[in-house]
Amino acid sequence: MEPVQVFKYSGINAEGAVLLSEGRKSFRLAKTENVNSAVETLVKGAHNTLHRHLAEDGHWIVLSGRARFHGPGEAIIAELGKYEGVLLPRGTGYWYESLGEEPLEILRVNYRVREGPRAKEHARQGVAQLEPEAAATIA
């Protein structure tokens, strides 16, 4: 059995952040073999890239700011404000961005729903679609 974990998030300027990309930081809250939780912060216009998690479902809840989640191509999955969220089943291709003037703070919780590595698959640079999951293999 894994130990109980007690954690605290002190806000957007909390110490211990990991810089993921320009304008985008992550604050790890807790992690076990099957669950990974963090708060990500993004300045206006910052975003991640199109990807999918092959063995994990995940949900996101906006703590402050606004977020827009995109699917492959031009699809918009959701536009979210404070205390709104989205659940993405494993294999869903997505990326998200910060909207508006206020920095985005978003709680991310991913949880393993099938055996396999806790890996994510990124779309190739300039490719708007991910290959069908049947063709995807990550060791």
ZAGUZA-184764 format. One record per residue (C-alpha): residue in one letter; y, z, x. Coordinates in steps of 0.2 Angstrom, whole numbers, plus 5000, padded with zeros to 4 digits. Layout:
BEGIN
aYZX
...
# end
This chain:
BEGIN
m500050005000
e501749965006
p503050105007
v504450134995
q506150055000
v507750124996
f509250014999
k511149994996
y512349844995
s514149905000
g514949744994
i515549575001
n516149655018
a514649765021
e513949765039
g512349685043
a512549515036
v511649365043
l512749205044
l511649075036
s512948935037
e514848905037
g515549025023
r513849085018
k513049255022
s511549355017
f511249545016
r509449585015
l509049725003
a507149745003
k505649645008
t503749665005
e502249545007
n502649474990
v504449504986
n506049464995
s507749524989
a509549494996
v511349474991
e512149304997
t513949284998
l514849114998
v516649075000
k517448934988
g516548774991
a515148845002
h513348794997
n511548785003
t510448625003
l509148554992
h507548644994
r506048724984
h504948864986
l503148814985
a502348994983
e503749094975
d504649104958
g506449164960
h507849224950
w509749244954
i511049344946
v512949324949
l513749484953
s515549414955
g516249234956
r515449084949
a513948974954
r513348804950
f511448764952
h510948584955
g509248504954
p508748344963
g509948194961
e511448234949
a510548354938
i511448524935
i510248664931
a511548794926
e513348854929
l513449044929
g514749174929
k514749364932
y513149444926
e512249284921
g510749224930
v509349084931
l507549094935
l506748954944
p504848934944
r503948884961
g504148704965
t505848684957
g507048584968
y508748664968
w510348694978
y511848794973
e513748814977
s515148934975
l516448884962
g518248944959
e519349054970
e518449214970
p516949224983
l515249214975
e514149364977
i512349324970
l510849434970
r509249334974
v507449394971
n505949294976
y504249344972
r502549264977
v501549194962
r500149104972
e499349114989
g500249025003
p501549045015
r503349105010
a504048945016
k505248825008
e505348635009
h506948555012
a507448375007
r507748255021
q509548225026
g510248105013
v508748105002
a509148164984
q507348194979
l505948304985
e504248224985
p503048284972
e502248444975
a500448374976
a501048274992
a501948435000
t500948525013
i501748665023
a500648765035
# end
